[in-house]
Amino acid sequence: MKSNKISLLLLLIAFSFQLSAQSNSGNDTLSLQNVLKEVLTNYPSIKKSEQEKIAATARIGLAKSAYFPDISINSNYTHVGPVATISLPGLGSFNLNPADNFSATVNYNQTIYDFGKTSNNIDYENQNKDIVDLSATQLKQRLSNLVINIYYSIVFLQEAINIKNEQLSTLNEHLNFIEKKAASGSATQYEVLTTKVRISAIENQKTDLLTALKIQSCQLNTMLGRSDNSKITVKKELLAMETVNSTDSLLVTAYNTRNEIKIAEQKTILSTIHFKSIGMQNYPVLNFFAASGFKNGYTPDIYSEKLNYAVGLNLKIPLFDANRTKYNKLQTKTEIESNKDDVELIKRNITNDVIECQANISSAAQKIKQSELQLQQAEKAYNLAETSFKSGVITNLELLDNSTSLSEAGLAVLKAKIDYSLSYLKLKIALGSNIY
């Protein structure tokens, strides 16, 4: 048997980790940053948020347009009949107006003063754009959280399948060995059947892992915008253990950084501006208007076009709005209070997120230490079992038990390190940091 070779392969699987986001397999193709970049560039929701930014900028420009004049050209032709006439003794009959009336006018309208209405509207749209920007960043954070879950699930499944393949290789080698011994009468059919049962069990486990990998790969392909049948292999990027700050320090950082709080606070500002805007609805508006052009119909030559103009001011003072302002203010005031309550609720949810991630990191770090110790013990146990088997002290099945324990210990180390990396990245997201 090639027991030493098998043992070495199992140890290589267990310890083939590289830290600080480096690749360690020639078959790896996608890094976490590459996946995040591709998802956050092409995902439909991201593209939609970009369009919302453009629309928000357009609304700001629309609000500012109130500062500019409204200029238009109007032209008109009218044929009227009958034409009014007047008769004067000795002078004959005269038309009071032409049958064909022409006019062309340039009109100019400009708001002179609206008591801050336009300025308030511009401020409102600027604050609304800030919310759109924050929402886009929040969307990226949510997608990043989803991506890392899928990514590290694939990392684990890939390595678990490799370990199962090594287990099957070991079991098949043992099966060939024990079948030869059974043929010579040195082993029983029980040992042969038991080995075959173990092979079947490992093959079933591998099938489950392959199914899970196919599902996760399909989900990642969907996020990447690729065909659901595209083969995906990801790099095994595991993070080195780092010291995590105290809970109080983490919470202060999260409260100051998380976009959810910023959005809720921004909504409070937006509602306050809206409240102010409602109060301005009944303010007067002073407009300047001017018009100049050519028109026929002026005496004494009613058929000749003459230059004409009109200039004036228009003052509009609302007197009664059927209590609309009163009830709109009441409604907006409740929105302001509701937004303040949202801030408190979000802080509580953030506290839960941070503490959960911190606990998961601590648990994963402890499991790494324990699983690495178990792996060392499993390795020693396997080496002793291998020596005892060669000496005929233990059976083939006992050696297989130790081989399985070694493989499972290697998988446990991998699982603990993946849990740590995933929990650490989730903590960064919980703190409001960008991982993309």
C-alpha positions as CSV (number, residue, x, y, z in Angstrom):
1,M,0.0,0.0,0.0
2,K,1.0,3.6,-0.5
3,S,-0.1,4.6,3.0
4,N,2.7,7.2,3.4
5,K,1.7,8.8,0.2
6,I,-2.0,8.9,1.2
7,S,-1.2,10.3,4.6
8,L,0.9,13.1,3.0
9,L,-1.9,13.9,0.6
10,L,-4.4,14.2,3.4
11,L,-2.1,16.5,5.3
12,L,-1.6,18.7,2.2
13,I,-5.3,19.0,1.9
14,A,-5.7,20.0,5.5
15,F,-2.9,22.5,5.5
16,S,-3.0,24.0,2.0
17,F,-4.1,27.4,3.3
18,Q,-2.7,30.7,2.2
19,L,-3.5,33.8,4.2
20,S,-4.2,37.4,3.1
21,A,-6.2,36.6,0.0
22,Q,-3.7,34.7,-2.0
23,S,-4.3,31.8,-4.4
24,N,-3.1,28.4,-3.6
25,S,-4.5,26.2,-6.4
26,G,-3.6,26.1,-10.0
27,N,-7.3,25.4,-10.8
28,D,-8.6,28.5,-9.0
29,T,-9.9,31.1,-11.3
30,L,-12.0,33.6,-9.4
31,S,-10.9,35.6,-6.4
32,L,-13.3,37.2,-4.0
33,Q,-12.4,40.7,-5.2
34,N,-13.0,39.7,-8.8
35,V,-16.4,38.3,-8.0
36,L,-17.4,41.4,-6.0
37,K,-16.2,43.7,-8.7
38,E,-18.1,41.8,-11.4
39,V,-21.3,41.6,-9.4
40,L,-21.2,45.2,-8.3
41,T,-20.6,46.4,-11.9
42,N,-23.2,44.3,-13.8
43,Y,-25.9,43.4,-11.3
44,P,-29.3,44.8,-12.4
45,S,-30.0,46.4,-9.1
46,I,-26.7,48.3,-9.3
47,K,-27.5,49.6,-12.7
48,K,-31.0,50.6,-11.5
49,S,-29.4,52.6,-8.7
50,E,-27.2,54.4,-11.2
51,Q,-30.3,55.5,-13.1
52,E,-31.8,56.7,-9.8
53,K,-28.8,58.9,-9.3
54,I,-29.2,60.4,-12.7
55,A,-32.9,61.0,-12.0
56,A,-32.0,62.7,-8.7
57,T,-29.5,65.0,-10.4
58,A,-32.2,65.8,-12.9
59,R,-34.7,66.8,-10.2
60,I,-32.1,69.2,-8.7
61,G,-31.7,70.8,-12.1
62,L,-35.5,71.0,-12.4
63,A,-35.8,72.7,-9.0
64,K,-33.1,75.2,-10.0
65,S,-35.0,76.0,-13.2
66,A,-37.3,78.2,-11.2
67,Y,-34.5,80.8,-11.0
68,F,-34.5,81.2,-14.8
69,P,-37.1,83.1,-17.0
70,D,-39.7,81.5,-19.1
71,I,-39.4,82.8,-22.6
72,S,-41.7,81.9,-25.5
73,I,-42.8,83.0,-28.9
74,N,-46.5,83.1,-29.8
75,S,-47.9,83.7,-33.3
76,N,-51.5,83.9,-34.3
77,Y,-53.6,84.2,-37.4
78,T,-57.4,84.8,-37.1
79,H,-60.0,85.4,-39.8
80,V,-63.1,87.1,-38.5
81,G,-66.4,87.9,-40.1
82,P,-68.5,89.9,-40.5
83,V,-66.1,92.8,-40.2
84,A,-67.5,95.7,-38.1
85,T,-67.9,98.8,-40.2
86,I,-68.9,102.4,-39.6
87,S,-70.3,104.9,-42.1
88,L,-69.6,108.6,-42.0
89,P,-71.6,111.0,-44.2
90,G,-69.5,112.3,-47.0
91,L,-66.6,110.1,-46.1
92,G,-68.0,106.6,-46.8
93,S,-67.7,103.4,-44.9
94,F,-64.7,102.2,-42.8
95,N,-63.8,98.8,-41.3
96,L,-63.2,98.9,-37.6
97,N,-61.0,95.8,-37.7
98,P,-59.4,93.8,-40.5
99,A,-60.9,90.5,-41.5
100,D,-57.4,88.8,-41.4
101,N,-55.7,89.4,-38.0
102,F,-52.0,88.7,-37.6
103,S,-49.8,88.8,-34.4
104,A,-46.3,87.6,-33.4
105,T,-45.1,88.1,-29.8
106,V,-42.1,87.3,-27.7
107,N,-43.2,86.6,-24.1
108,Y,-40.9,86.9,-21.0
109,N,-41.9,85.8,-17.5
110,Q,-39.6,85.9,-14.5
111,T,-40.2,85.2,-10.8
112,I,-38.7,88.1,-8.9
113,Y,-39.2,86.9,-5.4
114,D,-41.0,83.8,-3.9
115,F,-39.9,84.2,-0.3
116,G,-37.4,81.2,-0.4
117,K,-39.7,78.6,-2.0
118,T,-37.2,77.8,-4.8
119,S,-34.2,77.7,-2.5
120,N,-36.1,75.3,-0.2
121,N,-37.0,73.1,-3.1
122,I,-33.4,72.9,-4.3
123,D,-32.3,72.0,-0.8
124,Y,-34.9,69.3,-0.6
125,E,-33.7,67.7,-3.9
126,N,-30.1,67.9,-2.8
127,Q,-30.9,66.1,0.4
128,N,-32.9,63.5,-1.6
129,K,-29.9,62.9,-3.8
130,D,-27.8,62.2,-0.8
131,I,-30.3,59.5,0.3
132,V,-30.1,58.0,-3.2
133,D,-26.3,57.9,-3.0
134,L,-26.4,56.3,0.5
135,S,-29.0,53.8,-0.7
136,A,-26.8,52.8,-3.6
137,T,-23.9,52.2,-1.2
138,Q,-26.2,50.2,1.2
139,L,-27.3,48.0,-1.8
140,K,-23.6,47.2,-2.5
141,Q,-23.1,46.2,1.1
142,R,-26.1,43.9,1.0
143,L,-24.9,42.3,-2.3
144,S,-21.4,42.0,-0.8
145,N,-22.8,40.1,2.2
146,L,-24.7,37.8,-0.1
147,V,-21.7,37.2,-2.4
148,I,-19.3,36.3,0.5
149,N,-21.8,33.7,1.8
150,I,-22.0,32.0,-1.6
151,Y,-18.3,32.4,-2.2
152,Y,-17.2,30.7,1.0
153,S,-19.8,28.0,0.6
154,I,-18.2,27.1,-2.7
155,V,-14.7,27.2,-1.2
156,F,-15.8,24.7,1.5
157,L,-17.6,22.5,-0.9
158,Q,-14.7,22.4,-3.4
159,E,-12.2,21.4,-0.6
160,A,-14.7,19.0,0.9
161,I,-15.1,17.2,-2.4
162,N,-11.3,17.0,-2.8
163,I,-11.0,15.4,0.6
164,K,-13.8,12.9,-0.2
165,N,-11.9,12.1,-3.4
166,E,-8.8,11.3,-1.3
167,Q,-10.9,9.2,1.1
168,L,-12.3,7.2,-1.9
169,S,-8.7,6.8,-3.3
170,T,-7.6,5.5,0.1
171,L,-10.6,3.2,0.5
172,N,-10.2,1.7,-3.0
173,E,-6.5,1.1,-2.3
174,H,-7.4,-0.6,0.9
175,L,-10.1,-2.6,-0.9
176,N,-7.7,-3.9,-3.4
177,F,-5.3,-4.8,-0.7
178,I,-7.8,-6.6,1.5
179,E,-9.3,-8.4,-1.5
180,K,-5.8,-9.9,-2.2
181,K,-5.5,-10.9,1.4
182,A,-9.0,-12.5,1.3
183,A,-8.0,-14.4,-1.8
184,S,-5.0,-15.8,0.0
185,G,-7.1,-16.5,3.1
186,S,-5.5,-13.8,5.3
187,A,-8.6,-11.7,5.5
188,T,-12.3,-12.3,5.8
189,Q,-15.2,-11.3,3.5
190,Y,-16.5,-9.2,6.4
191,E,-13.5,-6.9,6.0
192,V,-14.1,-6.7,2.3
193,L,-17.8,-6.0,2.6
194,T,-17.2,-3.4,5.4
195,T,-14.7,-1.6,3.2
196,K,-17.2,-1.6,0.3
197,V,-19.9,-0.2,2.6
198,R,-17.6,2.7,3.6
199,I,-16.8,3.4,0.0
200,S,-20.6,3.6,-0.8
201,A,-21.2,5.9,2.2
202,I,-18.4,8.3,1.1
203,E,-19.7,8.3,-2.5
204,N,-23.1,9.3,-1.2
205,Q,-21.6,12.1,0.8
206,K,-19.7,13.2,-2.3
207,T,-22.9,13.2,-4.3
208,D,-24.5,15.5,-1.7
209,L,-21.6,17.8,-1.8
210,L,-21.6,17.9,-5.6
211,T,-25.3,18.8,-5.5
212,A,-24.8,21.5,-3.0
213,L,-21.9,22.9,-5.1
214,K,-24.0,22.9,-8.2
215,I,-26.7,24.9,-6.4
216,Q,-24.2,27.4,-5.0
217,S,-22.4,27.7,-8.4
218,C,-25.8,28.4,-10.1
219,Q,-26.5,31.2,-7.6
220,L,-23.1,32.8,-8.1
221,N,-23.5,32.5,-11.9
222,T,-26.8,34.3,-11.6
223,M,-25.3,37.1,-9.6
224,L,-22.4,37.3,-12.2
225,G,-24.9,37.4,-15.1
226,R,-23.4,34.2,-16.5
227,S,-25.0,31.0,-17.8
228,D,-26.3,28.8,-15.0
229,N,-24.2,26.0,-16.5
230,S,-20.9,27.9,-16.4
231,K,-18.3,26.1,-14.5
232,I,-17.0,28.1,-11.5
233,T,-13.9,27.5,-9.5
234,V,-13.0,30.0,-6.8
235,K,-9.8,30.7,-5.0
236,K,-9.4,29.6,-1.4
237,E,-8.9,33.0,0.2
238,L,-8.7,32.7,4.0
239,L,-7.9,35.5,6.4
240,A,-5.3,35.5,9.1
241,M,-6.6,35.9,12.7
242,E,-6.5,39.4,14.0
243,T,-7.3,41.1,17.2
244,V,-10.9,42.4,17.4
245,N,-11.6,45.7,19.2
246,S,-13.9,45.8,22.2
247,T,-17.7,45.8,21.7
248,D,-18.1,49.4,22.8
249,S,-15.4,50.6,20.3
250,L,-17.0,48.5,17.5
251,L,-20.5,50.0,18.3
252,V,-19.2,53.5,18.2
253,T,-17.6,52.9,14.8
254,A,-20.8,51.2,13.5
255,Y,-23.1,54.0,14.7
256,N,-20.9,56.6,12.9
257,T,-20.4,54.6,9.7
258,R,-23.5,52.5,8.9
259,N,-25.5,53.8,6.0
260,E,-28.8,52.7,7.6
261,I,-28.3,55.3,10.3
262,K,-27.2,58.0,7.8
263,I,-30.3,57.3,5.6
264,A,-32.7,57.5,8.6
265,E,-31.1,60.8,9.7
266,Q,-31.2,62.1,6.2
267,K,-34.9,61.2,6.0
268,T,-35.4,63.3,9.1
269,I,-33.7,66.2,7.5
270,L,-35.7,65.7,4.3
271,S,-39.0,65.6,6.3
272,T,-38.0,68.8,8.1
273,I,-37.3,70.6,4.8
274,H,-40.7,69.3,3.5
275,F,-42.4,70.7,6.6
276,K,-40.8,74.1,6.0
277,S,-41.8,73.9,2.3
278,I,-45.4,73.3,3.3
279,G,-45.4,76.4,5.5
280,M,-44.2,78.4,2.4
281,Q,-47.1,77.4,0.2
282,N,-49.2,80.4,1.3
283,Y,-46.3,82.9,0.9
284,P,-46.8,85.6,-1.9
285,V,-45.1,85.3,-5.2
286,L,-44.0,88.3,-7.2
287,N,-43.6,87.9,-11.0
288,F,-42.4,90.2,-13.8
289,F,-43.8,89.8,-17.3
290,A,-43.1,91.4,-20.6
291,A,-44.3,90.9,-24.1
292,S,-43.4,92.5,-27.4
293,G,-44.2,91.9,-31.1
294,F,-46.1,92.9,-34.2
295,K,-49.9,93.0,-34.7
296,N,-52.3,94.5,-37.2
297,G,-55.6,96.1,-36.4
298,Y,-54.3,99.4,-35.1
299,T,-56.0,102.5,-36.5
300,P,-55.8,104.4,-38.7
301,D,-54.2,101.7,-40.9
302,I,-55.7,98.6,-39.5
303,Y,-54.1,96.4,-42.2
304,S,-50.5,97.3,-41.3
305,E,-48.6,95.4,-38.6
306,K,-47.3,97.6,-35.8
307,L,-44.8,97.1,-33.0
308,N,-46.5,96.7,-29.6
309,Y,-45.5,95.7,-26.1
310,A,-46.8,95.1,-22.6
311,V,-44.8,95.2,-19.3
312,G,-46.0,94.6,-15.8
313,L,-45.8,92.9,-12.4
314,N,-48.0,90.2,-11.0
315,L,-48.4,89.6,-7.3
316,K,-50.2,86.5,-6.1
317,I,-51.2,86.3,-2.4
318,P,-53.0,83.1,-1.3
319,L,-55.8,83.8,1.2
320,F,-57.4,80.4,2.1
321,D,-56.3,76.9,1.1
322,A,-59.1,74.9,2.8
323,N,-56.8,73.9,5.7
324,R,-54.6,71.8,3.4
325,T,-51.4,73.4,4.8
326,K,-52.5,72.6,8.4
327,Y,-53.1,68.9,7.7
328,N,-50.0,68.5,5.5
329,K,-47.9,70.0,8.3
330,L,-49.5,67.5,10.8
331,Q,-48.7,64.6,8.5
332,T,-45.1,65.7,7.9
333,K,-44.6,66.2,11.6
334,T,-45.5,62.6,12.3
335,E,-43.0,61.5,9.6
336,I,-40.2,63.4,11.4
337,E,-41.0,61.7,14.7
338,S,-41.2,58.3,12.9
339,N,-37.8,58.8,11.3
340,K,-36.3,59.6,14.8
341,D,-37.8,56.3,16.0
342,D,-36.3,54.5,13.0
343,V,-32.8,55.7,14.0
344,E,-33.2,54.2,17.5
345,L,-34.5,50.9,16.0
346,I,-31.6,50.7,13.5
347,K,-29.1,51.3,16.3
348,R,-30.5,48.3,18.2
349,N,-30.4,46.1,15.1
350,I,-26.8,47.2,14.5
351,T,-25.9,46.3,18.1
352,N,-27.2,42.8,17.5
353,D,-25.3,42.5,14.2
354,V,-22.0,43.6,15.7
355,I,-22.3,41.4,18.8
356,E,-23.3,38.4,16.7
357,C,-20.3,38.8,14.4
358,Q,-18.0,39.4,17.3
359,A,-19.2,36.2,19.0
360,N,-18.9,34.2,15.8
361,I,-15.3,35.4,15.3
362,S,-14.4,34.4,18.8
363,S,-16.0,31.0,18.4
364,A,-14.3,30.4,15.0
365,A,-10.9,31.4,16.4
366,Q,-11.3,29.0,19.3
367,K,-12.4,26.2,16.9
368,I,-9.3,26.8,14.7
369,K,-7.0,26.2,17.7
370,Q,-9.0,23.1,18.7
371,S,-9.3,21.7,15.3
372,E,-5.6,22.2,14.5
373,L,-4.8,20.4,17.7
374,Q,-7.2,17.6,16.8
375,L,-5.5,17.4,13.3
376,Q,-2.1,17.0,14.9
377,Q,-3.5,14.2,17.2
378,A,-5.2,12.6,14.2
379,E,-2.0,12.6,12.3
380,K,-0.1,11.0,15.1
381,A,-2.9,8.4,15.6
382,Y,-2.8,7.5,11.9
383,N,0.9,7.1,11.9
384,L,0.7,4.8,14.9
385,A,-2.2,2.9,13.4
386,E,-0.2,2.5,10.2
387,T,2.8,1.0,12.1
388,S,0.5,-1.3,14.1
389,F,-1.3,-2.5,10.9
390,K,2.0,-3.3,9.3
391,S,2.9,-5.2,12.4
392,G,-0.4,-7.1,12.3
393,V,-1.5,-5.7,15.7
394,I,-4.7,-4.0,14.3
395,T,-7.0,-4.8,11.5
396,N,-7.5,-3.1,8.2
397,L,-10.8,-1.6,9.4
398,E,-9.1,0.1,12.4
399,L,-6.6,1.6,10.1
400,L,-9.5,2.9,7.9
401,D,-11.1,4.5,11.0
402,N,-7.9,6.4,11.7
403,S,-7.6,7.5,8.0
404,T,-11.2,8.8,8.1
405,S,-10.5,10.6,11.4
406,L,-7.5,12.3,9.8
407,S,-9.6,13.4,6.8
408,E,-12.4,14.7,9.0
409,A,-9.9,16.6,11.1
410,G,-8.5,18.3,8.0
411,L,-12.0,19.3,6.9
412,A,-12.7,20.6,10.4
413,V,-9.7,22.9,10.2
414,L,-10.8,24.2,6.8
415,K,-14.4,24.7,8.1
416,A,-13.2,26.7,11.1
417,K,-10.9,28.9,9.0
418,I,-13.7,29.6,6.5
419,D,-16.1,30.4,9.4
420,Y,-13.5,32.9,10.7
421,S,-12.9,34.6,7.4
422,L,-16.7,34.8,6.7
423,S,-17.4,36.1,10.2
424,Y,-14.6,38.7,10.0
425,L,-15.9,40.0,6.6
426,K,-19.4,40.2,8.0
427,L,-18.1,42.2,11.0
428,K,-16.6,44.7,8.5
429,I,-19.9,45.0,6.8
430,A,-21.7,45.3,10.1
431,L,-19.3,48.2,10.9
432,G,-20.1,49.9,7.7
433,S,-16.8,49.2,6.0
434,N,-16.6,48.4,2.3
435,I,-15.2,45.0,1.5
436,Y,-15.4,45.6,-2.3
